[in-house]
Amino acid sequence: MKFTAKPIVLLFIVALFSSCVENLDFDQVELDVNPIFNSPLVSLELDQNDFFDVDNGVEISSVVDITDLTILDSSIIQDNLTEVTFTFEVENRFDRFFKIQVLFFDDNDNITYDMPAFFINAGDLNYTASRRIFISNPSSFLNSTKLSVAATLIPSSNQLDPDIPKTLSFKSVGTYYLSF
């Protein structure tokens, strides 16, 4: 018996051209898209010299870092952001307590969001915290263009020694939830 491919190909072509075809109506499609993405915010590595004025021999109680916040510049983010979660990791190698204050500002240096402060214990090498912001309409948070992180030494009888290495490591990331 001799096998030929002609009947199989013919059957396939007939099935292909005789199948049901309708015009698609994309207005009937309901698509729910809720992307989530992460973006790093601020990363700081401070040492004992950042908190010590060598010329005057006195402690500097607070170090402030201000960073541009460009993630909210996009109109897609502005129109579709429903919530954001900020995650912070701190490694405190000082024998002192720290207060970390995070503030968001608009172009006119008005505070758009004042995050509750974190208090980091002396020697805490694994501090983590998260803060969630639910976006309402209108939300002044969406006007944020700058982010300020202030690391403040809590007063103590332990004076900093500029010759003994100590570090404070601060990392942060934002998780953004969109809904279209």
C-alpha positions as CSV (number, residue, x, y, z in Angstrom):
1,M,0.0,0.0,0.0
2,K,1.4,3.3,-1.1
3,F,1.0,6.3,1.3
4,T,0.4,9.7,-0.2
5,A,0.3,13.0,1.6
6,K,-2.2,14.6,-0.9
7,P,-5.4,13.5,1.0
8,I,-4.1,14.7,4.3
9,V,-3.1,18.1,2.9
10,L,-6.4,18.4,1.1
11,L,-8.3,17.6,4.3
12,F,-6.3,20.2,6.2
13,I,-7.0,22.9,3.5
14,V,-10.7,22.2,3.5
15,A,-10.9,22.4,7.3
16,L,-8.9,25.6,7.3
17,F,-11.1,27.4,4.8
18,S,-14.4,26.0,6.1
19,S,-13.9,26.9,9.7
20,C,-16.1,29.6,11.3
21,V,-14.9,33.1,11.1
22,E,-16.5,36.1,12.7
23,N,-15.5,39.7,12.9
24,L,-14.0,40.4,16.3
25,D,-15.6,43.1,18.4
26,F,-12.8,44.5,20.7
27,D,-15.3,46.8,22.4
28,Q,-16.7,43.7,24.1
29,V,-13.3,42.7,25.6
30,E,-12.9,43.7,29.3
31,L,-9.3,43.8,30.1
32,D,-8.2,44.4,33.7
33,V,-4.5,45.3,33.9
34,N,-2.9,46.0,37.3
35,P,0.9,46.2,36.9
36,I,3.2,46.3,39.9
37,F,6.8,47.5,39.6
38,N,9.7,48.3,41.9
39,S,12.0,51.3,41.7
40,P,14.9,52.1,44.0
41,L,14.6,55.4,45.9
42,V,17.6,56.3,48.1
43,S,20.7,54.5,49.2
44,L,23.0,56.1,51.8
45,E,26.2,54.9,53.4
46,L,27.1,57.3,56.2
47,D,30.1,56.9,58.5
48,Q,31.3,58.5,61.8
49,N,32.9,61.4,60.0
50,D,29.5,62.4,58.5
51,F,28.3,63.1,62.0
52,F,31.4,64.8,63.3
53,D,32.7,68.3,62.7
54,V,36.5,67.7,62.9
55,D,37.4,71.4,62.9
56,N,35.3,72.2,66.0
57,G,35.4,68.7,67.6
58,V,31.6,68.5,68.0
59,E,28.9,66.1,66.8
60,I,26.6,66.9,64.0
61,S,23.2,65.7,65.1
62,S,21.6,65.3,61.7
63,V,22.6,64.5,58.1
64,V,20.0,65.2,55.4
65,D,20.0,63.9,51.8
66,I,17.6,65.4,49.3
67,T,17.0,63.4,46.1
68,D,14.9,64.2,43.0
69,L,11.9,62.0,42.7
70,T,11.2,61.6,39.0
71,I,9.1,58.4,39.0
72,L,5.9,60.5,39.5
73,D,6.6,62.7,36.5
74,S,4.9,60.3,34.1
75,S,1.3,61.0,33.2
76,I,0.7,57.3,33.2
77,I,1.8,57.0,36.8
78,Q,-0.1,60.2,37.7
79,D,-3.4,58.9,36.2
80,N,-3.2,55.3,37.3
81,L,-1.3,55.0,40.6
82,T,-3.5,53.5,43.3
83,E,-1.0,52.8,46.0
84,V,2.7,52.7,46.8
85,T,4.6,50.8,49.4
86,F,8.0,52.0,50.5
87,T,10.4,49.4,52.0
88,F,13.4,50.5,54.1
89,E,16.4,48.5,55.2
90,V,18.8,50.0,57.8
91,E,22.1,48.6,59.1
92,N,23.2,50.6,62.2
93,R,26.8,49.8,63.2
94,F,26.9,52.8,65.6
95,D,26.5,52.3,69.3
96,R,23.9,55.0,69.2
97,F,20.2,55.2,68.4
98,F,19.1,56.9,65.2
99,K,15.9,58.6,64.1
100,I,15.2,58.4,60.3
101,Q,12.7,60.9,58.9
102,V,11.4,60.7,55.3
103,L,9.6,63.6,53.7
104,F,8.3,64.2,50.3
105,F,8.2,67.8,48.7
106,D,6.7,69.5,45.7
107,D,8.5,72.0,43.4
108,N,7.8,74.8,45.9
109,D,9.3,72.8,48.8
110,N,5.9,72.3,50.4
111,I,5.6,68.9,52.2
112,T,3.4,66.6,50.2
113,Y,3.8,63.6,52.5
114,D,5.3,63.3,56.0
115,M,6.1,59.6,56.7
116,P,6.1,58.5,60.3
117,A,9.7,58.4,61.6
118,F,11.7,55.2,62.2
119,F,13.7,54.7,65.4
120,I,16.7,52.5,64.9
121,N,18.3,50.8,67.9
122,A,22.0,50.9,68.5
123,G,23.8,48.0,66.7
124,D,20.6,46.9,64.9
125,L,22.0,45.3,61.7
126,N,18.7,44.1,60.2
127,Y,16.1,46.8,60.7
128,T,13.4,46.7,58.0
129,A,10.1,48.7,57.8
130,S,7.4,49.3,55.2
131,R,5.0,52.2,54.8
132,R,2.0,52.1,52.4
133,I,0.3,55.1,50.9
134,F,-3.1,54.7,49.3
135,I,-3.6,57.3,46.6
136,S,-6.9,59.2,46.8
137,N,-8.1,61.8,44.2
138,P,-6.8,64.3,44.4
139,S,-3.6,63.4,46.2
140,S,-0.9,65.9,47.1
141,F,1.5,63.0,47.2
142,L,1.3,62.8,43.4
143,N,2.8,66.4,43.3
144,S,6.0,65.1,44.9
145,T,9.2,66.0,43.1
146,K,11.8,65.6,45.9
147,L,12.5,63.1,48.7
148,S,14.3,64.0,51.9
149,V,15.9,61.5,54.2
150,A,17.2,62.8,57.5
151,A,19.3,60.6,59.8
152,T,19.5,62.1,63.3
153,L,21.6,60.9,66.2
154,I,19.6,60.5,69.4
155,P,21.4,62.4,72.2
156,S,23.6,60.1,74.3
157,S,26.4,60.1,76.8
158,N,28.5,58.1,74.2
159,Q,30.5,60.7,72.3
160,L,31.4,59.8,68.7
161,D,35.1,59.1,68.1
162,P,36.1,60.1,64.5
163,D,38.9,57.5,64.7
164,I,36.6,54.5,65.4
165,P,34.9,53.4,62.1
166,K,31.1,53.2,62.3
167,T,28.6,53.1,59.5
168,L,24.9,53.6,58.9
169,S,23.6,52.0,55.7
170,F,20.1,53.0,54.5
171,K,18.4,51.5,51.4
172,S,14.9,52.1,50.2
173,V,12.7,50.9,47.3
174,G,9.2,51.8,46.2
175,T,6.6,49.3,45.0
176,Y,4.1,51.0,42.7
177,Y,0.6,49.6,42.1
178,L,-1.2,50.8,39.0
179,S,-4.7,50.1,37.8
180,F,-5.9,50.8,34.2
